[in-house]
Amino acid sequence: MADVHHVLFLCTGNSARSILAEAILNSRGGGRFRAYSAGSSPAGKVNPGALETLARMGLETAGLRSKHWSEFEGADAPAFDCVITLCDAAAAEACPVWPGQPITVHWALPDPAAVEDDAERAQAFRDVYAALGRRIDKLVVVPFAALTTEERQQQVRAIAQD
């Protein structure tokens, strides 16, 4: 079996986008990927809109929680292959040095939790879920083991351009 590639998704609050990405990649990674999520200032709970969206799409929500990125700084943390920021605020922050010297990329997406109207917020969650799904479908076919670090960085970064 090929190595498992560890991916960390970051947002400031770790309550919506990064939670969606973690669940989607763990569902679609085919055993080749293991996703995690965290935030620099975690909200302390997962946004109900994220949980509803995942449940509607048939994805597992048990165990998903909002957590600080310091949980992944210790010696017992996974060695990440890739760290992906999903919000502009997290991308602009000084991140810790991650185990494994991972590539880091930014996949900017709007925050669906910031939408005030209930109907529009539900649509925003569906839109972000769909965008993440398209990107993650491309991520899971990147041949990580066959590429140099620079090539991996370029390919994963290019995914956000679609």
N, CA, C and O of each residue as an XYZ file, in Angstrom:
648
protein
N       0.851     -1.183      0.000
C       0.000      0.000      0.000
C       0.884      1.229      0.000
O       1.890      1.272      0.707
N       0.521      2.221     -0.780
C       1.268      3.469     -0.855
C       1.180      4.210      0.468
O       0.280      3.976      1.276
N       2.126      5.101      0.667
C       2.106      5.922      1.874
C       0.821      6.735      1.952
O       0.234      7.099      0.934
N       0.406      7.005      3.162
C      -0.740      7.876      3.387
C      -0.212      9.305      3.468
O       0.753      9.585      4.180
N      -0.856     10.196      2.732
C      -0.461     11.603      2.698
C      -1.345     12.377      3.663
O      -2.572     12.336      3.573
N      -0.705     13.082      4.585
C      -1.418     13.831      5.617
C      -1.570     15.281      5.180
O      -0.599     15.939      4.804
N      -2.817     15.769      5.236
C      -3.145     17.126      4.802
C      -3.843     17.844      5.952
O      -4.772     17.310      6.558
N      -3.386     19.060      6.243
C      -3.991     19.893      7.276
C      -4.661     21.084      6.608
O      -4.018     21.835      5.876
N      -5.955     21.255      6.862
C      -6.707     22.402      6.370
C      -6.843     23.418      7.498
O      -7.244     23.071      8.609
N      -6.511     24.669      7.210
C      -6.545     25.720      8.220
C      -7.500     26.845      7.855
O      -7.566     27.282      6.707
N      -8.226     27.295      8.844
C      -9.010     28.519      8.806
C      -8.842     29.167     10.172
O      -8.370     28.530     11.114
N      -9.217     30.391     10.275
C      -9.094     31.058     11.561
C      -9.957     30.368     12.619
O      -9.452     29.989     13.675
N     -11.261     30.200     12.344
C     -12.189     29.668     13.334
C     -12.339     28.165     13.359
O     -12.861     27.619     14.332
N     -11.896     27.473     12.313
C     -12.032     26.019     12.226
C     -13.445     25.571     12.601
O     -13.639     24.690     13.439
N     -14.431     26.210     11.949
C     -15.808     25.832     12.230
C     -16.618     25.528     10.974
O     -17.703     24.955     11.068
N     -16.110     25.902      9.799
C     -16.902     25.707      8.587
C     -16.047     25.151      7.442
O     -16.036     23.942      7.215
N     -15.329     26.025      6.717
C     -14.601     25.590      5.523
C     -13.602     24.479      5.800
O     -13.582     23.475      5.087
N     -12.782     24.641      6.816
C     -11.760     23.624      7.096
C     -12.386     22.316      7.570
O     -11.863     21.237      7.294
N     -13.495     22.413      8.275
C     -14.229     21.213      8.704
C     -14.787     20.482      7.482
O     -14.675     19.261      7.376
N     -15.389     21.240      6.561
C     -15.908     20.633      5.328
C     -14.785     19.937      4.573
O     -14.943     18.800      4.131
N     -13.651     20.618      4.426
C     -12.525     20.044      3.677
C     -12.010     18.768      4.331
O     -11.726     17.789      3.641
N     -11.889     18.769      5.650
C     -11.429     17.580      6.368
C     -12.349     16.391      6.073
O     -11.881     15.300      5.750
N     -13.646     16.611      6.188
C     -14.593     15.515      5.977
C     -14.600     15.048      4.522
O     -14.660     13.847      4.257
N     -14.539     15.984      3.585
C     -14.569     15.605      2.170
C     -13.333     14.795      1.802
O     -13.444     13.745      1.169
N     -12.146     15.281      2.196
C     -10.933     14.548      1.838
C     -10.887     13.180      2.510
O     -10.472     12.203      1.887
N     -11.303     13.096      3.758
C     -11.310     11.785      4.406
C     -12.289     10.831      3.732
O     -12.079      9.619      3.746
N     -13.344     11.361      3.147
C     -14.310     10.533      2.436
C     -13.804     10.126      1.051
O     -14.007      8.990      0.623
N     -13.150     11.047      0.359
C     -12.763     10.807     -1.037
C     -11.303     10.403     -1.222
O     -10.881     10.128     -2.346
N     -10.538     10.363     -0.162
C      -9.105     10.116     -0.266
C      -8.697      8.699     -0.587
O      -7.521      8.437     -0.839
N      -9.632      7.790     -0.583
C      -9.358      6.422     -0.986
C      -8.275      5.731     -0.177
O      -7.585      4.848     -0.686
N      -8.120      6.130      1.088
C      -7.089      5.523      1.925
C      -5.696      6.075      1.677
O      -4.774      5.761      2.430
N      -5.516      6.884      0.649
C      -4.212      7.496      0.340
C      -4.003      8.803      1.095
O      -2.877      9.287      1.204
N      -5.091      9.377      1.619
C      -5.014     10.668      2.296
C      -5.685     10.591      3.651
O      -6.666      9.873      3.847
N      -5.131     11.349      4.578
C      -5.749     11.518      5.898
C      -5.786     13.017      6.146
O      -4.745     13.674      6.186
N      -6.980     13.549      6.311
C      -7.159     14.987      6.488
C      -7.398     15.341      7.942
O      -7.948     14.565      8.723
N      -6.960     16.553      8.271
C      -7.137     17.150      9.593
C      -7.539     18.602      9.358
O      -7.361     19.136      8.263
N      -8.081     19.231     10.395
C      -8.365     20.658     10.298
C      -8.080     21.310     11.636
O      -8.105     20.668     12.686
N      -7.804     22.621     11.567
C      -7.531     23.374     12.785
C      -7.667     24.862     12.478
O      -7.835     25.266     11.327
N      -7.590     25.668     13.538
C      -7.681     27.114     13.381
C      -6.742     27.840     14.314
O      -6.307     27.295     15.328
N      -6.433     29.075     13.964
C      -5.580     29.898     14.811
C      -6.360     30.468     15.990
O      -5.784     30.710     17.051
N      -7.650     30.682     15.821
C      -8.556     31.170     16.870
C      -9.852     30.379     16.756
O     -10.873     30.919     16.328
N      -9.820     29.121     17.131
C     -10.984     28.256     16.898
C     -12.246     28.767     17.579
O     -12.207     29.331     18.673
N     -13.357     28.553     16.899
C     -14.665     28.981     17.395
C     -15.112     28.149     18.599
O     -15.963     28.586     19.374
N     -14.548     26.971     18.756
C     -14.920     26.110     19.871
C     -16.048     25.149     19.555
O     -16.319     24.230     20.328
N     -16.709     25.355     18.420
C     -17.751     24.423     17.987
C     -17.836     24.476     16.468
O     -17.489     25.477     15.840
N     -18.301     23.383     15.902
C     -18.482     23.306     14.460
C     -19.780     24.029     14.109
O     -20.794     23.862     14.787
N     -19.741     24.821     13.061
C     -20.919     25.552     12.622
C     -22.020     24.559     12.228
O     -21.754     23.609     11.491
N     -23.240     24.764     12.705
C     -24.332     23.851     12.354
C     -24.549     23.729     10.841
O     -24.939     22.666     10.358
N     -24.302     24.795     10.100
C     -24.448     24.747      8.652
C     -23.478     23.764      8.019
O     -23.820     23.096      7.043
N     -22.277     23.671      8.563
C     -21.299     22.706      8.056
C     -21.768     21.288      8.344
O     -21.697     20.418      7.476
N     -22.247     21.056      9.556
C     -22.727     19.720      9.916
C     -23.940     19.323      9.082
O     -24.041     18.180      8.637
N     -24.861     20.260      8.871
C     -26.046     19.975      8.054
C     -25.656     19.656      6.616
O     -26.200     18.733      6.010
N     -24.716     20.418      6.074
C     -24.276     20.194      4.693
C     -23.625     18.827      4.557
O     -23.921     18.093      3.615
N     -22.749     18.479      5.479
C     -22.082     17.181      5.426
C     -23.093     16.035      5.561
O     -23.023     15.043      4.836
N     -24.022     16.187      6.491
C     -25.036     15.144      6.680
C     -25.890     14.995      5.422
O     -26.203     13.877      5.013
N     -26.265     16.111      4.811
C     -27.074     16.075      3.591
C     -26.329     15.351      2.471
O     -26.950     14.705      1.626
N     -25.001     15.458      2.464
C     -24.197     14.819      1.427
C     -23.788     13.393      1.808
O     -23.085     12.721      1.054
N     -24.232     12.940      2.983
C     -23.961     11.569      3.401
C     -22.571     11.348      3.981
O     -22.098     10.213      4.043
N     -21.913     12.424      4.408
C     -20.575     12.286      4.994
C     -20.649     12.187      6.511
O     -21.548     12.744      7.142
N     -19.711     11.486      7.069
C     -19.621     11.269      8.512
C     -19.259     12.578      9.219
O     -18.374     13.307      8.772
N     -19.941     12.865     10.313
C     -19.648     14.069     11.088
C     -19.147     13.762     12.497
O     -18.686     14.659     13.203
N     -19.238     12.506     12.905
C     -18.781     12.132     14.246
C     -17.292     12.431     14.374
O     -16.504     12.111     13.484
N     -16.926     13.035     15.468
C     -15.522     13.321     15.731
C     -15.035     14.661     15.195
O     -13.934     15.093     15.537
N     -15.828     15.323     14.366
C     -15.415     16.636     13.875
C     -15.561     17.650     14.999
O     -16.581     17.699     15.686
N     -14.518     18.458     15.171
C     -14.571     19.470     16.223
C     -13.652     20.624     15.861
O     -12.691     20.472     15.107
N     -13.975     21.774     16.419
C     -13.168     22.972     16.230
C     -12.000     22.912     17.211
O     -12.197     22.744     18.414
N     -10.766     23.053     16.680
C      -9.585     22.915     17.536
C      -8.482     23.877     17.117
O      -8.451     24.351     15.982
N      -7.600     24.149     18.028
C      -6.469     25.055     17.786
C      -5.357     24.297     17.072
O      -5.153     23.105     17.301
N      -4.649     25.003     16.208
C      -3.592     24.347     15.440
C      -2.438     23.866     16.303
O      -1.617     23.075     15.841
N      -2.358     24.325     17.545
C      -1.286     23.863     18.435
C      -1.383     22.359     18.707
O      -0.401     21.744     19.122
N      -2.551     21.766     18.479
C      -2.697     20.316     18.647
C      -1.811     19.542     17.672
O      -1.550     18.356     17.873
N      -1.351     20.211     16.621
C      -0.566     19.545     15.587
C       0.889     20.008     15.563
O       1.587     19.822     14.566
N       1.340     20.603     16.646
C       2.713     21.107     16.718
C       3.672     20.161     17.429
O       4.885     20.303     17.273
N       3.184     19.226     18.186
C       4.037     18.390     19.011
C       4.746     17.285     18.250
O       4.487     17.040     17.072
N       5.646     16.631     18.962
C       6.439     15.546     18.379
C       5.563     14.371     17.940
O       5.944     13.615     17.046
N       4.387     14.212     18.566
C       3.512     13.102     18.216
C       2.517     13.461     17.110
O       1.659     12.651     16.759
N       2.631     14.664     16.567
C       1.730     15.107     15.490
C       2.086     14.408     14.181
O       3.233     14.004     13.983
N       1.116     14.264     13.296
C       1.415     13.674     11.989
C       2.407     14.542     11.227
O       2.418     15.764     11.381
N       3.228     13.918     10.416
C       4.121     14.654      9.515
C       3.299     15.009      8.284
O       2.965     14.136      7.483
N       2.979     16.272      8.136
C       2.108     16.704      7.050
C       2.849     16.768      5.728
O       4.008     17.176      5.661
N       2.156     16.357      4.684
C       2.654     16.514      3.321
C       2.222     17.857      2.762
O       2.897     18.437      1.911
N       1.094     18.341      3.248
C       0.506     19.547      2.690
C      -0.313     20.258      3.753
O      -1.065     19.628      4.496
N      -0.159     21.593      3.822
C      -0.992     22.430      4.673
C      -1.691     23.414      3.743
O      -1.044     24.136      2.984
N      -3.028     23.431      3.811
C      -3.821     24.268      2.917
C      -4.648     25.242      3.752
O      -5.485     24.833      4.556
N      -4.401     26.538      3.548
C      -5.236     27.553      4.194
C      -6.429     27.823      3.287
O      -6.312     27.824      2.062
N      -7.577     28.051      3.913
C      -8.810     28.255      3.155
C      -9.391     29.650      3.331
O     -10.278     30.054      2.578
N      -8.900     30.383      4.316
C      -9.378     31.754      4.496
C      -8.187     32.700      4.429
O      -7.071     32.354      4.820
N      -8.450     33.896      3.925
C      -7.377     34.866      3.750
C      -6.727     35.247      5.076
O      -5.521     35.487      5.125
N      -7.511     35.306      6.147
C      -6.945     35.668      7.447
C      -5.920     34.636      7.908
O      -4.842     35.002      8.376
N      -6.244     33.356      7.781
C      -5.301     32.308      8.185
C      -4.071     32.306      7.294
O      -2.962     32.057      7.766
N      -4.257     32.582      6.012
C      -3.118     32.606      5.085
C      -2.142     33.718      5.423
O      -0.946     33.598      5.161
N      -2.646     34.800      6.003
C      -1.795     35.948      6.321
C      -1.100     35.815      7.672
O      -0.206     36.600      7.986
N      -1.499     34.837      8.469
C      -0.917     34.673      9.795
C       0.402     33.910      9.736
O       0.646     33.118      8.826
N       1.230     34.168     10.719
C       2.471     33.406     10.856
C       2.104     32.047     11.446
O       1.671     31.950     12.595
N       2.283     31.015     10.654
C       1.931     29.668     11.091
C       3.121     29.021     11.787
O       4.267     29.419     11.575
N       2.844     28.030     12.610
C       3.940     27.279     13.235
C       4.757     26.530     12.184
O       4.359     26.430     11.023
N       5.877     26.021     12.603
C       6.656     25.131     11.751
C       6.034     23.749     11.933
O       6.010     23.210     13.040
N       5.537     23.189     10.849
C       4.805     21.930     10.929
C       5.739     20.737     10.795
O       6.731     20.797     10.067
N       5.423     19.650     11.498
C       6.195     18.422     11.318
C       6.135     17.965      9.863
O       5.083     18.047      9.229
N       7.238     17.492      9.343
C       7.272     16.949      7.992
C       7.646     17.943      6.915
O       7.750     17.567      5.747
N       7.851     19.199      7.271
C       8.186     20.243      6.296
C       7.251     20.189      5.088
O       7.704     19.984      3.962
N       5.950     20.374      5.319
C       4.972     20.231      4.244
C       4.996     21.405      3.266
O       5.496     22.489      3.565
N       4.435     21.141      2.086
C       4.182     22.250      1.188
C       3.005     23.025      1.771
O       2.161     22.450      2.458
N       2.945     24.311      1.504
C       1.834     25.125      1.983
C       1.241     25.878      0.800
O       1.964     26.456     -0.011
N      -0.069     25.862      0.717
C      -0.779     26.544     -0.355
C      -2.030     27.207      0.213
O      -2.487     26.888      1.311
N      -2.566     28.137     -0.568
C      -3.777     28.848     -0.166
C      -4.870     28.609     -1.197
O      -4.688     28.879     -2.384
N      -5.995     28.105     -0.737
C      -7.176     27.914     -1.567
C      -8.263     28.850     -1.034
O      -9.114     28.415     -0.258
N      -8.253     30.091     -1.421
C      -9.208     31.077     -0.909
C     -10.646     30.689     -1.241
O     -10.977     30.374     -2.384
N     -11.476     30.722     -0.227
C     -12.910     30.477     -0.379
C     -13.661     31.402      0.571
O     -13.187     31.665      1.676
N     -14.815     31.893      0.161
C     -15.595     32.763      1.051
C     -16.133     31.977      2.243
O     -16.337     30.766      2.166
N     -16.356     32.685      3.341
C     -16.855     32.048      4.555
C     -18.377     31.943      4.497
O     -19.066     32.959      4.577
N     -18.906     30.737      4.359
C     -20.368     30.608      4.288
C     -21.045     30.986      5.605
O     -22.205     31.400      5.608
N     -20.335     30.846      6.713
C     -20.915     31.175      8.015
C     -21.119     32.674      8.181
O     -21.881     33.096      9.051
N     -20.464     33.475      7.377
C     -20.576     34.931      7.475
C     -21.822     35.472      6.789
O     -22.165     36.642      6.961
N     -22.498     34.639      6.018
C     -23.710     35.063      5.320
C     -24.847     35.157      6.333
O     -25.089     34.216      7.089
N     -25.543     36.291      6.347
C     -26.546     36.525      7.392
C     -27.916     35.920      7.099
O     -28.558     35.398      8.011
N     -28.376     35.977      5.862
C     -29.686     35.433      5.505
C     -29.636     33.902      5.536
O     -28.725     33.295      4.974
N     -30.615     33.288      6.192
C     -30.617     31.829      6.357
C     -30.583     31.075      5.031
O     -29.776     30.161      4.862
N     -31.448     31.446      4.093
C     -31.497     30.756      2.803
C     -30.204     30.967      2.033
O     -29.678     30.031      1.430
N     -29.692     32.183      2.050
C     -28.440     32.470      1.346
C     -27.264     31.745      2.005
O     -26.350     31.292      1.317
N     -27.286     31.636      3.339
C     -26.218     30.931      4.049
C     -26.224     29.451      3.682
O     -25.164     28.865      3.462
N     -27.399     28.846      3.613
C     -27.490     27.429      3.228
C     -26.927     27.236      1.825
O     -26.214     26.265      1.572
N     -27.240     28.151      0.915
C     -26.693     28.069     -0.441
C     -25.192     28.285     -0.427
O     -24.467     27.627     -1.174
N     -24.712     29.197      0.411
C     -23.268     29.453      0.508
C     -22.523     28.203      0.989
O     -21.433     27.906      0.501
N     -23.103     27.479      1.935
C     -22.485     26.226      2.384
C     -22.452     25.204      1.250
O     -21.450     24.514      1.066
N     -23.540     25.106      0.492
C     -23.557     24.173     -0.643
C     -22.507     24.565     -1.681
O     -21.827     23.703     -2.238
N     -22.379     25.862     -1.938
C     -21.400     26.340     -2.922
C     -19.965     26.045     -2.482
O     -19.149     25.594     -3.286
N     -19.658     26.298     -1.217
C     -18.306     26.034     -0.708
C     -18.038     24.533     -0.693
O     -16.936     24.097     -1.027
N     -19.029     23.747     -0.312
C     -18.882     22.296     -0.348
C     -18.548     21.843     -1.768
O     -17.639     21.037     -1.967
N     -19.278     22.358     -2.749
C     -19.055     21.967     -4.146
C     -17.659     22.382     -4.612
O     -16.972     21.609     -5.280
N     -17.244     23.589     -4.266
C     -15.915     24.066     -4.670
C     -14.822     23.211     -4.034
O     -13.860     22.828     -4.699
N     -14.973     22.916     -2.754
C     -13.994     22.050     -2.091
C     -13.994     20.657     -2.707
O     -12.933     20.062     -2.896
N     -15.166     20.138     -3.018
C     -15.253     18.816     -3.637
C     -14.502     18.764     -4.956
O     -13.775     17.807     -5.223
N     -14.675     19.795     -5.787
C     -13.958     19.830     -7.075
C     -12.447     19.877     -6.855
O     -11.695     19.181     -7.537
N     -12.010     20.690     -5.912
C     -10.576     20.816     -5.646
C     -10.011     19.535     -5.061
O      -8.926     19.099     -5.447
N     -10.728     18.937     -4.145
C     -10.251     17.712     -3.510
C     -10.229     16.561     -4.508
O      -9.342     15.709     -4.443
N     -11.185     16.521     -5.426
C     -11.152     15.497     -6.475
C      -9.878     15.606     -7.304
O      -9.344     14.594     -7.757
N      -9.393     16.814     -7.502
C      -8.126     17.018     -8.226
C      -6.929     16.693     -7.339
O      -5.931     16.153     -7.817
N      -7.022     17.015     -6.061
C      -5.929     16.744     -5.132
C      -5.641     15.254     -5.022
O      -4.478     14.851     -4.998
N      -6.672     14.440     -4.955
C      -6.469     13.009     -4.712
C      -5.822     12.283     -5.880
O      -5.396     11.138     -5.726
N      -5.736     12.917     -7.046
C      -5.066     12.278     -8.180
C      -3.661     12.843     -8.420
O      -2.974     12.419     -9.348
N      -3.236     13.796     -7.587
C      -1.864     14.293     -7.697
C      -0.928     13.169     -7.255
O      -1.086     12.636     -6.157
N       0.034     12.805     -8.085
C       0.947     11.710     -7.734
C       2.055     12.185     -6.783
O       3.207     12.328     -7.192
N       1.705     12.426     -5.534
C       2.624     12.996     -4.549
C       3.983     12.302     -4.547
O       5.019     12.965     -4.574
N       3.982     10.987     -4.516
C       5.238     10.236     -4.381
C       6.143     10.380     -5.600
O       7.358     10.218     -5.485
N       5.581     10.678     -6.746
C       6.375     10.759     -7.982
C       6.881     12.168     -8.275
O       7.602     12.380     -9.250
N       6.509     13.122     -7.440
C       6.850     14.518     -7.711
C       7.871     15.053     -6.716
O       7.962     14.588     -5.579
N       8.630     16.033     -7.167
C       9.509     16.750     -6.249
C       8.642     17.660     -5.387
O       7.469     17.879     -5.689
N       9.211     18.178     -4.334
C       8.474     19.103     -3.470
C       7.976     20.302     -4.257
O       6.832     20.723     -4.087
N       8.811     20.847     -5.104
C       8.417     22.009     -5.913
C       7.279     21.664     -6.870
O       6.355     22.459     -7.046
N       7.338     20.499     -7.482
C       6.271     20.079     -8.395
C       4.949     19.874     -7.654
O       3.886     20.248     -8.149
N       5.028     19.279     -6.469
C       3.821     19.109     -5.656
C       3.212     20.467     -5.314
O       2.005     20.673     -5.431
N       4.078     21.386     -4.890
C       3.625     22.736     -4.530
C       2.900     23.373     -5.716
O       1.818     23.938     -5.553
N       3.485     23.286     -6.891
C       2.890     23.887     -8.088
C       1.549     23.250     -8.426
O       0.585     23.951     -8.733
N       1.486     21.929     -8.369
C       0.233     21.251     -8.735
C      -0.880     21.534     -7.742
O      -2.017     21.783     -8.141
N      -0.569     21.499     -6.461
C      -1.615     21.740     -5.450
C      -2.040     23.207     -5.472
O      -3.220     23.511     -5.294
N      -1.109     24.102     -5.684
C      -1.457     25.522     -5.802
C      -2.335     25.769     -7.024
O      -3.280     26.554     -6.949
N      -2.043     25.117     -8.145
C      -2.797     25.299     -9.384
C      -4.261     24.844     -9.232
O      -5.139     25.341     -9.938
N      -4.517     23.929     -8.337
C      -5.880     23.448     -8.129
C      -6.809     24.597     -7.759
O      -7.973     24.601     -8.159
N      -6.320     25.555     -7.013
C      -7.147     26.681     -6.569
C      -7.504     27.628     -7.705
O      -8.407     28.452     -7.563
N      -6.811     27.519     -8.820
C      -7.053     28.422     -9.944
C      -8.262     28.021    -10.763
O      -8.756     28.812    -11.567
N      -8.741     26.816    -10.573
C      -9.889     26.339    -11.365
C     -11.193     26.847    -10.823
O     -12.251     26.539    -11.372
